[in-house]
Amino acid sequence: MSNFGLPFFLEDTTGKLTGSEFVDLHNRMHLSLKQTLRDAHHSAYVIYDLSRRSATRGGLLVPLATLDFGSQNALGSIKIGDHDHIPMGHYLMKSAGSAVKSRKFKAADGQEYRWTLQTDGEWQCTNAKNNYHVATYSQKPAGEPQYPSSSGCMLTVEEAYPHLVGELLASLIVMRHIEKHNL
């Protein structure tokens, strides 16, 4: 993967929680969020890294993460890489005294990160200990016209964190789900 000294700008092609492609504007990364199941009891999603052909086993893509939501949009379980499924509420935890729209998670690198919804509707992810900026999810501003080939939404991941991109996207999807369904 080339280093340009700039963040990964992953355009969210649909802006929808039910599935989208996240394609870096410089063709360094391509993630895919696919809905794999939806019935009365739950809905399931998988996140793949389509830019890494080495992410296959026996010719099959290996998911970066899987998300399983319960009935009536309840939080379910999350699986990151080869780790076991854990309840979303244990993975993304509320902090004592924090806002409802802010939760932290412990990533595979052993560090804690926090997603927070800003007043302008933008999601910010920071390192929970040092408050370093890690990622931002910008939604299309209200009133901006629809574009035929773009949702107007962008996930920006700082260049030092490509190893966390699967967890960042998975945790962002859960945070957006919590916000959408007021959980």
MDTraj code that builds the backbone (N, CA, C; nanometers):
import mdtraj as md
import numpy as np

residues = "MET SER ASN PHE GLY LEU PRO PHE PHE LEU GLU ASP THR THR GLY LYS LEU THR GLY SER GLU PHE VAL ASP LEU HIS ASN ARG MET HIS LEU SER LEU LYS GLN THR LEU ARG ASP ALA HIS HIS SER ALA TYR VAL ILE TYR ASP LEU SER ARG ARG SER ALA THR ARG GLY GLY LEU LEU VAL PRO LEU ALA THR LEU ASP PHE GLY SER GLN ASN ALA LEU GLY SER ILE LYS ILE GLY ASP HIS ASP HIS ILE PRO MET GLY HIS TYR LEU MET LYS SER ALA GLY SER ALA VAL LYS SER ARG LYS PHE LYS ALA ALA ASP GLY GLN GLU TYR ARG TRP THR LEU GLN THR ASP GLY GLU TRP GLN CYS THR ASN ALA LYS ASN ASN TYR HIS VAL ALA THR TYR SER GLN LYS PRO ALA GLY GLU PRO GLN TYR PRO SER SER SER GLY CYS MET LEU THR VAL GLU GLU ALA TYR PRO HIS LEU VAL GLY GLU LEU LEU ALA SER LEU ILE VAL MET ARG HIS ILE GLU LYS HIS ASN LEU".split()
xyz = np.array([
    [0.0841, -0.1159, 0.0000],
    [0.0000, 0.0000, 0.0000],
    [0.0892, 0.1229, 0.0000],
    [0.0604, 0.2165, -0.0856],
    [0.1408, 0.3384, -0.0973],
    [0.1128, 0.4341, 0.0174],
    [0.2165, 0.5000, 0.0632],
    [0.2020, 0.6050, 0.1637],
    [0.2163, 0.7394, 0.0959],
    [0.1174, 0.8231, 0.1112],
    [0.1183, 0.9545, 0.0498],
    [0.1331, 1.0659, 0.1526],
    [0.1344, 1.0321, 0.2819],
    [0.1385, 1.1338, 0.3841],
    [0.0053, 1.2031, 0.4022],
    [-0.1022, 1.1358, 0.3640],
    [-0.2346, 1.1921, 0.3810],
    [-0.3321, 1.0834, 0.4241],
    [-0.4438, 1.1244, 0.4850],
    [-0.5406, 1.0257, 0.5330],
    [-0.6021, 0.9443, 0.4199],
    [-0.6709, 0.8380, 0.4586],
    [-0.7511, 0.7597, 0.3645],
    [-0.8872, 0.8282, 0.3573],
    [-0.9271, 0.8687, 0.2378],
    [-1.0562, 0.9338, 0.2154],
    [-1.1487, 0.8301, 0.1533],
    [-1.2309, 0.7663, 0.2371],
    [-1.3173, 0.6580, 0.1922],
    [-1.4578, 0.7118, 0.1652],
    [-1.4899, 0.7277, 0.0367],
    [-1.6224, 0.7759, 0.0002],
    [-1.7246, 0.6671, 0.0277],
    [-1.8269, 0.7009, 0.1032],
    [-1.9389, 0.6109, 0.1330],
    [-2.0367, 0.6255, 0.0168],
    [-2.0418, 0.5259, -0.0702],
    [-2.1156, 0.5425, -0.1957],
    [-2.2656, 0.5571, -0.1788],
    [-2.3252, 0.4976, -0.0732],
    [-2.4705, 0.5092, -0.0563],
    [-2.5101, 0.5908, 0.0665],
    [-2.4268, 0.5929, 0.1683],
    [-2.4611, 0.6601, 0.2932],
    [-2.5621, 0.5823, 0.3765],
    [-2.5950, 0.4609, 0.3355],
    [-2.6966, 0.3800, 0.4035],
    [-2.6335, 0.2768, 0.4953],
    [-2.7030, 0.2478, 0.6049],
    [-2.6565, 0.1454, 0.6989],
    [-2.6819, 0.0041, 0.6482],
    [-2.7625, -0.0099, 0.5467],
    [-2.7986, -0.1422, 0.4962],
    [-2.7000, -0.1966, 0.3934],
    [-2.5979, -0.1199, 0.3604],
    [-2.4961, -0.1670, 0.2679],
    [-2.4370, -0.0534, 0.1875],
    [-2.3064, -0.0593, 0.1672],
    [-2.2391, 0.0448, 0.0914],
    [-2.0972, 0.0001, 0.0578],
    [-2.0343, 0.0763, -0.0275],
    [-1.8928, 0.0587, -0.0596],
    [-1.8198, 0.1811, -0.0052],
    [-1.7003, 0.1608, 0.0464],
    [-1.6178, 0.2688, 0.0986],
    [-1.4877, 0.2663, 0.0189],
    [-1.4755, 0.3582, -0.0755],
    [-1.3659, 0.3559, -0.1722],
    [-1.2765, 0.4775, -0.1525],
    [-1.1467, 0.4527, -0.1297],
    [-1.0506, 0.5608, -0.1118],
    [-1.0363, 0.6392, -0.2413],
    [-1.0361, 0.7704, -0.2301],
    [-1.0253, 0.8559, -0.3474],
    [-0.8934, 0.8368, -0.4213],
    [-0.7920, 0.7805, -0.3543],
    [-0.6614, 0.7559, -0.4168],
    [-0.6391, 0.6078, -0.4459],
    [-0.7472, 0.5302, -0.4470],
    [-0.7438, 0.3870, -0.4799],
    [-0.6492, 0.3046, -0.3937],
    [-0.6328, 0.3429, -0.2666],
    [-0.5475, 0.2666, -0.1762],
    [-0.6261, 0.1638, -0.0961],
    [-0.7583, 0.1831, -0.0878],
    [-0.8399, 0.0966, -0.0032],
    [-0.9819, 0.0916, -0.0578],
    [-1.0454, -0.0266, -0.0424],
    [-1.1851, -0.0443, -0.0855],
    [-1.2509, -0.1419, 0.0114],
    [-1.3431, -0.0908, 0.0919],
    [-1.4169, -0.1734, 0.1874],
    [-1.5601, -0.1885, 0.1398],
    [-1.6210, -0.2991, 0.1794],
    [-1.7583, -0.3252, 0.1398],
    [-1.8401, -0.3689, 0.2611],
    [-1.9546, -0.3040, 0.2810],
    [-2.0506, -0.3417, 0.3846],
    [-2.1677, -0.4078, 0.3133],
    [-2.1885, -0.5355, 0.3407],
    [-2.2936, -0.6131, 0.2747],
    [-2.3924, -0.6667, 0.3763],
    [-2.5203, -0.6504, 0.3481],
    [-2.6234, -0.7139, 0.4308],
    [-2.6359, -0.8576, 0.3828],
    [-2.6219, -0.9522, 0.4745],
    [-2.6257, -1.0937, 0.4366],
    [-2.7535, -1.1637, 0.4801],
    [-2.8277, -1.1011, 0.5727],
    [-2.9517, -1.1631, 0.6202],
    [-3.0409, -1.0570, 0.6802],
    [-3.1695, -1.0682, 0.6529],
    [-3.2684, -0.9815, 0.7166],
    [-3.3972, -1.0609, 0.7281],
    [-3.4393, -1.0846, 0.8524],
    [-3.5680, -1.1501, 0.8765],
    [-3.6287, -1.0905, 1.0030],
    [-3.7356, -1.1476, 1.0527],
    [-3.8053, -1.0924, 1.1688],
    [-3.7224, -1.0986, 1.2962],
    [-3.6217, -1.1859, 1.3005],
    [-3.5445, -1.2069, 1.4224],
    [-3.4140, -1.1294, 1.4287],
    [-3.3540, -1.1035, 1.3140],
    [-3.2278, -1.0290, 1.3138],
    [-3.1871, -0.9902, 1.1731],
    [-3.0860, -0.9046, 1.1662],
    [-3.0239, -0.8698, 1.0388],
    [-2.8725, -0.8787, 1.0573],
    [-2.8068, -0.9280, 0.9549],
    [-2.6629, -0.9528, 0.9645],
    [-2.5899, -0.8805, 0.8508],
    [-2.4690, -0.8350, 0.8829],
    [-2.3858, -0.7610, 0.7882],
    [-2.2429, -0.8120, 0.7970],
    [-2.1706, -0.7982, 0.6864],
    [-2.0303, -0.8374, 0.6808],
    [-1.9527, -0.7215, 0.6194],
    [-1.8339, -0.6962, 0.6721],
    [-1.7441, -0.5958, 0.6161],
    [-1.6237, -0.6681, 0.5580],
    [-1.5978, -0.6420, 0.4292],
    [-1.4840, -0.7013, 0.3594],
    [-1.3868, -0.5931, 0.3162],
    [-1.2605, -0.6283, 0.3077],
    [-1.1593, -0.5422, 0.2474],
    [-1.1360, -0.5948, 0.1068],
    [-1.1920, -0.5285, 0.0072],
    [-1.1802, -0.5742, -0.1314],
    [-1.0490, -0.5308, -0.1950],
    [-0.9722, -0.4477, -0.1273],
    [-0.8451, -0.4013, -0.1816],
    [-0.7316, -0.4993, -0.1542],
    [-0.7518, -0.5918, -0.0614],
    [-0.6477, -0.6878, -0.0251],
    [-0.6845, -0.8266, -0.0754],
    [-0.6254, -0.8664, -0.1824],
    [-0.6507, -1.0009, -0.2349],
    [-0.5912, -1.1073, -0.1432],
    [-0.4996, -1.0645, -0.0549],
    [-0.4406, -1.1597, 0.0392],
    [-0.5377, -1.1918, 0.1529],
    [-0.6522, -1.1239, 0.1561],
    [-0.7495, -1.1440, 0.2631],
    [-0.8457, -1.2572, 0.2286],
    [-0.7947, -1.3598, 0.1636],
    [-0.8790, -1.4732, 0.1274],
    [-0.8250, -1.6005, 0.1897],
    [-0.9144, -1.6935, 0.2114],
    [-0.8787, -1.8289, 0.2544],
    [-0.9467, -1.9235, 0.1587],
    [-0.8672, -1.9975, 0.0879],
    [-0.9242, -2.0920, -0.0078],
    [-1.0061, -2.0229, -0.1156],
    [-0.9663, -1.9007, -0.1537],
    [-1.0368, -1.8271, -0.2573],
    [-1.1579, -1.7490, -0.2073],
    [-1.1937, -1.7649, -0.0802],
    [-1.3077, -1.6921, -0.0240],
    [-1.2592, -1.5712, 0.0548],
    [-1.3312, -1.4605, 0.0425],
    [-1.2964, -1.3423, 0.1187],
    [-1.3149, -1.3679, 0.2683],
    [-1.2236, -1.3192, 0.3472],
    [-1.2313, -1.3303, 0.4932],
    [-1.2857, -1.1972, 0.5454],
    [-1.3951, -1.2004, 0.6193],
    [-1.4514, -1.0750, 0.6699],
    [-1.3596, -1.0057, 0.7697],
    [-1.3556, -0.8722, 0.7603],
    [-1.2883, -0.7932, 0.8627],
    [-1.3731, -0.7922, 0.9890],
    [-1.5055, -0.7904, 0.9688],
    [-1.5986, -0.7851, 1.0819],
    [-1.7348, -0.8373, 1.0385],
    [-1.8093, -0.8898, 1.1354],
    [-1.9493, -0.9269, 1.1127],
    [-2.0330, -0.8617, 1.2222],
    [-2.1510, -0.8165, 1.1835],
    [-2.2441, -0.7492, 1.2735],
    [-2.3768, -0.8221, 1.2674],
    [-2.4330, -0.8525, 1.3829],
    [-2.5613, -0.9222, 1.3888],
    [-2.6520, -0.8443, 1.4836],
    [-2.7524, -0.7753, 1.4259],
    [-2.8463, -0.6968, 1.5058],
    [-2.9682, -0.7815, 1.5369],
    [-3.0293, -0.7587, 1.6542],
    [-3.1454, -0.8347, 1.6979],
    [-3.2739, -0.7863, 1.6348],
    [-3.3839, -0.8460, 1.6771],
    [-3.5155, -0.8079, 1.6242],
    [-3.5487, -0.6651, 1.6679],
    [-3.6303, -0.5999, 1.5927],
    [-3.6730, -0.4624, 1.6170],
    [-3.5536, -0.3688, 1.6379],
    [-3.4480, -0.3911, 1.5605],
    [-3.3273, -0.3071, 1.5581],
    [-3.2461, -0.3081, 1.6870],
    [-3.2669, -0.4080, 1.7722],
    [-3.1906, -0.4178, 1.8968],
    [-3.0432, -0.4444, 1.8660],
    [-2.9555, -0.4011, 1.9578],
    [-2.8139, -0.4339, 1.9435],
    [-2.7971, -0.5840, 1.9588],
    [-2.7056, -0.6393, 1.8832],
    [-2.6805, -0.7824, 1.8879],
    [-2.5360, -0.8102, 1.9219],
    [-2.4661, -0.8784, 1.8306],
    [-2.3265, -0.9133, 1.8559],
    [-2.2385, -0.8644, 1.7419],
    [-2.1099, -0.8543, 1.7730],
    [-2.0100, -0.8105, 1.6760],
    [-1.8926, -0.9067, 1.6825],
    [-1.8328, -0.9325, 1.5681],
    [-1.7141, -1.0182, 1.5598],
    [-1.6116, -0.9440, 1.4758],
    [-1.4949, -0.9228, 1.5333],
    [-1.3863, -0.8544, 1.4632],
    [-1.2794, -0.9577, 1.4297],
    [-1.2520, -0.9732, 1.3015],
    [-1.1498, -1.0678, 1.2580],
    [-1.1768, -1.2083, 1.3070],
    [-1.0763, -1.2706, 1.3683],
    [-1.0879, -1.4085, 1.4163],
    [-1.1353, -1.4180, 1.5611],
    [-1.1672, -1.3054, 1.6224],
    [-1.2128, -1.3064, 1.7617],
    [-1.3560, -1.3591, 1.7700],
    [-1.3978, -1.3972, 1.8907],
    [-1.5335, -1.4465, 1.9125],
    [-1.6348, -1.3335, 1.9033],
    [-1.7606, -1.3714, 1.8771],
    [-1.8699, -1.2746, 1.8820],
    [-1.8850, -1.2257, 2.0247],
    [-1.9037, -1.0952, 2.0398],
    [-1.9325, -1.0389, 2.1715],
    [-2.0523, -0.9455, 2.1582],
    [-2.1273, -0.9268, 2.2655],
    [-2.2412, -0.8347, 2.2586],
    [-2.1942, -0.6934, 2.2229],
    [-2.2689, -0.6273, 2.1339],
    [-2.2326, -0.4920, 2.0926],
    [-2.2238, -0.3971, 2.2110],
    [-2.3105, -0.4152, 2.3099],
    [-2.3093, -0.3300, 2.4286],
    [-2.1847, -0.3457, 2.5133],
    [-2.1166, -0.4605, 2.5017],
    [-1.9906, -0.4804, 2.5732],
    [-1.8726, -0.4319, 2.4897],
    [-1.8887, -0.4367, 2.3577],
    [-1.7818, -0.3906, 2.2684],
    [-1.7761, -0.2379, 2.2662],
    [-1.8910, -0.1751, 2.2443],
    [-1.9014, -0.0290, 2.2441],
    [-1.9669, 0.0110, 2.3751],
    [-1.8865, 0.0575, 2.4678],
    [-1.9364, 0.0846, 2.6025],
    [-1.9543, 0.2341, 2.6263],
    [-2.0593, 0.2647, 2.7018],
    [-2.0792, 0.4022, 2.7463],
    [-1.9764, 0.4297, 2.8543],
    [-1.9243, 0.5520, 2.8544],
    [-1.8315, 0.5938, 2.9588],
    [-1.9100, 0.6614, 3.0689],
    [-1.8607, 0.6511, 3.1900],
    [-1.9253, 0.7192, 3.3026],
    [-1.9285, 0.8686, 3.2741],
    [-2.0475, 0.9254, 3.2795],
    [-2.0640, 1.0683, 3.2585],
    [-2.0576, 1.1132, 3.1140],
    [-2.0467, 1.0199, 3.0182],
    [-2.0371, 1.0610, 2.8779],
    [-2.1760, 1.0769, 2.8163],
    [-2.1796, 1.1461, 2.7078],
    [-2.3040, 1.1677, 2.6350],
    [-2.3520, 1.0358, 2.5754],
    [-2.4812, 1.0262, 2.5522],
    [-2.5395, 0.9064, 2.4930],
    [-2.4778, 0.8797, 2.3565],
    [-2.4392, 0.9834, 2.2863],
    [-2.3875, 0.9692, 2.1512],
    [-2.2352, 0.9600, 2.1501],
    [-2.1806, 0.9020, 2.2557],
    [-2.0374, 0.8812, 2.2664],
    [-2.0141, 0.7467, 2.3339],
    [-1.9352, 0.6620, 2.2674],
    [-1.9006, 0.5320, 2.3246],
    [-1.7572, 0.4983, 2.2888],
    [-1.6975, 0.4136, 2.3730],
    [-1.5593, 0.3738, 2.3474],
    [-1.5520, 0.2239, 2.3233],
    [-1.4445, 0.1826, 2.2556],
    [-1.4203, 0.0404, 2.2305],
    [-1.2713, 0.0139, 2.2388],
    [-1.2387, -0.1093, 2.2747],
    [-1.0989, -0.1508, 2.2797],
    [-1.0694, -0.2244, 2.1497],
    [-0.9728, -0.1733, 2.0756],
    [-0.9389, -0.2287, 1.9447],
    [-0.8358, -0.3404, 1.9568],
    [-0.8115, -0.4063, 1.8468],
    [-0.7179, -0.5186, 1.8419],
    [-0.5757, -0.4767, 1.8805],
    [-0.5438, -0.3474, 1.8684],
    [-0.4103, -0.3016, 1.9054],
    [-0.3971, -0.2762, 2.0559],
    [-0.5053, -0.3067, 2.1324],
    [-0.5032, -0.2921, 2.2770],
    [-0.5375, -0.1526, 2.3280],
    [-0.5553, -0.0565, 2.2382],
    [-0.5872, 0.0808, 2.2773],
    [-0.7381, 0.1020, 2.2758],
    [-0.7834, 0.1992, 2.3530],
    [-0.9247, 0.2360, 2.3532],
    [-0.9462, 0.3568, 2.2633],
    [-1.0570, 0.3533, 2.1902],
    [-1.0950, 0.4604, 2.0999],
    [-1.2382, 0.5002, 2.1315],
    [-1.2722, 0.6240, 2.0994],
    [-1.4054, 0.6760, 2.1301],
    [-1.4660, 0.7432, 2.0072],
    [-1.5897, 0.7016, 1.9741],
    [-1.6694, 0.7700, 1.8718],
    [-1.7620, 0.8676, 1.9430],
    [-1.7695, 0.9895, 1.8912],
    [-1.8577, 1.0915, 1.9466],
    [-1.9273, 1.1649, 1.8336],
    [-2.0584, 1.1802, 1.8463],
    [-2.1355, 1.2570, 1.7486],
    [-2.1242, 1.4038, 1.7852],
    [-2.0723, 1.4839, 1.6927],
    [-2.0555, 1.6272, 1.7140],
    [-2.1870, 1.7009, 1.6859],
    [-2.1955, 1.8239, 1.7304],
    [-2.3179, 1.9017, 1.7112],
    [-2.3484, 1.9275, 1.5644],
    [-2.2465, 1.9249, 1.4785],
    [-2.2688, 1.9478, 1.3356],
    [-2.3073, 1.8197, 1.2611],
    [-2.3300, 1.7092, 1.3341],
    [-2.3693, 1.5830, 1.2718],
    [-2.2535, 1.4983, 1.2247],
    [-2.1322, 1.5396, 1.2531],
    [-2.0130, 1.4661, 1.2126],
    [-1.9707, 1.3731, 1.3260],
    [-1.9285, 1.2514, 1.2907],
    [-1.8781, 1.1563, 1.3887],
    [-1.7267, 1.1711, 1.3970],
    [-1.6732, 1.1791, 1.5194],
    [-1.5296, 1.1889, 1.5420],
    [-1.4834, 1.0691, 1.6230],
    [-1.3729, 1.0077, 1.5822],
    [-1.3122, 0.9000, 1.6585],
    [-1.1755, 0.9472, 1.7052],
    [-1.1536, 0.9342, 1.8361],
    [-1.0260, 0.9741, 1.8949],
    [-0.9719, 0.8609, 1.9804],
    [-0.8421, 0.8646, 2.0034],
    [-0.7805, 0.7736, 2.0984],
    [-0.8296, 0.8163, 2.2353],
    [-0.8895, 0.7242, 2.3109],
    [-0.9532, 0.7593, 2.4378],
    [-0.8536, 0.8074, 2.5426],
    [-0.7295, 0.7614, 2.5369],
    [-0.6306, 0.8002, 2.6380],
    [-0.5679, 0.9363, 2.6066],
    [-0.5236, 0.9543, 2.4833],
    [-0.4492, 1.0745, 2.4468],
    [-0.5294, 1.1752, 2.3654],
    [-0.6511, 1.1387, 2.3280],
    [-0.7396, 1.2243, 2.2501],
    [-0.6857, 1.2562, 2.1103],
    [-0.5991, 1.1694, 2.0546],
    [-0.5506, 1.1875, 1.9179],
    [-0.6645, 1.1633, 1.8208],
    [-0.6703, 1.2428, 1.7154],
    [-0.7711, 1.2231, 1.6117],
    [-0.7360, 1.0984, 1.5305],
    [-0.8332, 1.0094, 1.5116],
    [-0.8118, 0.8843, 1.4389],
    [-0.8943, 0.8806, 1.3106],
    [-1.0224, 0.9182, 1.3200],
    [-1.1108, 0.9104, 1.2037],
    [-1.2265, 1.0078, 1.2186],
    [-1.2886, 1.0394, 1.1050],
    [-1.4061, 1.1254, 1.0995],
    [-1.5024, 1.0681, 0.9974],
    [-1.6310, 1.0710, 1.0305],
    [-1.7331, 1.0360, 0.9319],
    [-1.8193, 1.1596, 0.9116],
    [-1.8127, 1.2148, 0.7915],
    [-1.8883, 1.3347, 0.7569],
    [-2.0088, 1.2951, 0.6741],
    [-2.1252, 1.3381, 0.7203],
    [-2.2472, 1.3128, 0.6460],
    [-2.2753, 1.4311, 0.5545],
    [-2.3492, 1.4061, 0.4498],
    [-2.3839, 1.5120, 0.3564],
    [-2.4656, 1.6179, 0.4305],
    [-2.4261, 1.7429, 0.4196],
    [-2.5009, 1.8487, 0.4881],
    [-2.6458, 1.8566, 0.4390],
    [-2.7344, 1.8886, 0.5316],
    [-2.8755, 1.9048, 0.4958],
    [-2.8891, 2.0143, 0.3907],
    [-2.9749, 1.9905, 0.2943],
    [-2.9994, 2.0885, 0.1894],
    [-2.9072, 2.0771, 0.0699],
    [-2.7991, 1.9982, 0.0829],
    [-2.7098, 1.9804, -0.0315],
    [-2.7803, 1.8914, -0.1334],
    [-2.7683, 1.9218, -0.2625],
    [-2.8408, 1.8430, -0.3634],
    [-2.7913, 1.6988, -0.3705],
    [-2.8780, 1.6112, -0.4209],
    [-2.8420, 1.4709, -0.4433],
    [-2.7499, 1.4624, -0.5644],
    [-2.6515, 1.3743, -0.5556],
    [-2.5610, 1.3509, -0.6667],
    [-2.5864, 1.2096, -0.7188],
    [-2.5849, 1.1899, -0.8492],
    [-2.6178, 1.0573, -0.9035],
    [-2.5178, 0.9477, -0.8674],
    [-2.3913, 0.9809, -0.8463],
    [-2.2920, 0.8761, -0.8215],
    [-2.2267, 0.8857, -0.6843],
    [-2.2819, 0.9669, -0.5935],
    [-2.2200, 0.9828, -0.4626],
    [-2.3250, 1.0155, -0.3578],
    [-2.3035, 0.9637, -0.2361],
    [-2.3932, 0.9951, -0.1259],
    [-2.3575, 1.1283, -0.0610],
    [-2.2351, 1.1762, -0.0851],
    [-2.1878, 1.2969, -0.0198],
    [-2.1307, 1.2702, 0.1183],
    [-2.1204, 1.1420, 0.1578],
    [-2.0675, 1.1043, 0.2891],
    [-1.9247, 1.0525, 0.2736],
    [-1.8402, 1.0774, 0.3764],
    [-1.6994, 1.0396, 0.3681],
    [-1.6482, 0.9920, 0.5033],
    [-1.5820, 0.8763, 0.5022],
    [-1.5088, 0.8275, 0.6182],
    [-1.3619, 0.8585, 0.5937],
    [-1.3045, 0.9394, 0.6805],
    [-1.1636, 0.9769, 0.6687],
    [-1.0886, 0.9105, 0.7835],
    [-0.9871, 0.8304, 0.7493],
    [-0.9070, 0.7593, 0.8489],
    [-0.7635, 0.8095, 0.8366],
    [-0.7082, 0.8548, 0.9482],
    [-0.5707, 0.9042, 0.9466],
    [-0.4765, 0.7937, 0.8984],
    [-0.3736, 0.8339, 0.8263],
    [-0.2851, 0.7384, 0.7598],
    [-0.2187, 0.6399, 0.8545],
    [-0.2018, 0.6735, 0.9803],
    [-0.1365, 0.5852, 1.0775],
    [-0.2265, 0.4699, 1.1228],
    [-0.3538, 0.4654, 1.0797],
    [-0.4489, 0.3675, 1.1330],
    [-0.5122, 0.2728, 1.0304],
    [-0.4461, 0.2367, 0.9215],
    [-0.5109, 0.1450, 0.8270],
    [-0.5341, 0.0060, 0.8866],
    [-0.4542, -0.0319, 0.9859],
    [-0.4698, -0.1622, 1.0511],
    [-0.5995, -0.1696, 1.1322],
    [-0.6620, -0.0559, 1.1612],
    [-0.7855, -0.0531, 1.2391],
    [-0.9084, -0.0243, 1.1537],
    [-0.8920, -0.0134, 1.0233],
    [-1.0027, 0.0347, 0.9406],
    [-1.1264, -0.0544, 0.9505],
    [-1.1105, -0.1852, 0.9612],
    [-1.2260, -0.2737, 0.9763],
    [-1.3008, -0.2477, 1.1056],
    [-1.2269, -0.2304, 1.2142],
    [-1.2888, -0.2012, 1.3434],
    [-1.3496, -0.0615, 1.3459],
    [-1.2827, 0.0332, 1.2829],
    [-1.3372, 0.1690, 1.2780],
    [-1.4698, 0.1710, 1.2034],
    [-1.4751, 0.1034, 1.0894],
    [-1.6000, 0.1008, 1.0131],
    [-1.7079, 0.0236, 1.0876],
    [-1.6742, -0.0914, 1.1436],
    [-1.7741, -0.1715, 1.2165],
    [-1.8304, -0.0942, 1.3350],
    [-1.7430, -0.0317, 1.4136],
    [-1.7899, 0.0436, 1.5299],
    [-1.8698, 0.1662, 1.4874],
    [-1.8323, 0.2284, 1.3766],
    [-1.9088, 0.3423, 1.3240],
    [-2.0494, 0.2990, 1.2823],
    [-2.0603, 0.1845, 1.2173],
    [-2.1919, 0.1342, 1.1756],
    [-2.2801, 0.1124, 1.2982],
    [-2.2244, 0.0548, 1.4032],
    [-2.3019, 0.0336, 1.5260],
    [-2.3414, 0.1681, 1.5869],
    [-2.2497, 0.2636, 1.5909],
    [-2.2813, 0.3958, 1.6458],
    [-2.3913, 0.4645, 1.5653],
    [-2.3838, 0.4566, 1.4347],
    [-2.4880, 0.5175, 1.3509],
    [-2.6214, 0.4462, 1.3711],
    [-2.6177, 0.3142, 1.3922],
    [-2.7385, 0.2365, 1.4206],
    [-2.7997, 0.2819, 1.5535],
    [-2.7156, 0.2989, 1.6559],
    [-2.7619, 0.3457, 1.7868],
    [-2.8281, 0.4824, 1.7722],
    [-2.7654, 0.5709, 1.6970],
    [-2.8204, 0.7051, 1.6754],
    [-2.9526, 0.6997, 1.5989],
    [-2.9550, 0.6232, 1.4923],
    [-3.0761, 0.6155, 1.4087],
    [-3.1963, 0.5618, 1.4860],
    [-3.1728, 0.4595, 1.5690],
    [-3.2830, 0.3932, 1.6392],
    [-3.2964, 0.4377, 1.7854],
    [-3.2214, 0.5431, 1.8216],
    [-3.2312, 0.6030, 1.9546],
    [-3.2144, 0.4997, 2.0657],
    [-3.1101, 0.4175, 2.0535],
    [-3.0847, 0.3117, 2.1513],
    [-2.9952, 0.3592, 2.2639],
])
top = md.Topology()
chain = top.add_chain()
for i, resn in enumerate(residues, 1):
    res = top.add_residue(resn, chain, resSeq=i)
    for name in ("N", "CA", "C"):
        top.add_atom(name, md.element.get_by_symbol(name[0]), res)
traj = md.Trajectory(xyz[None], top)
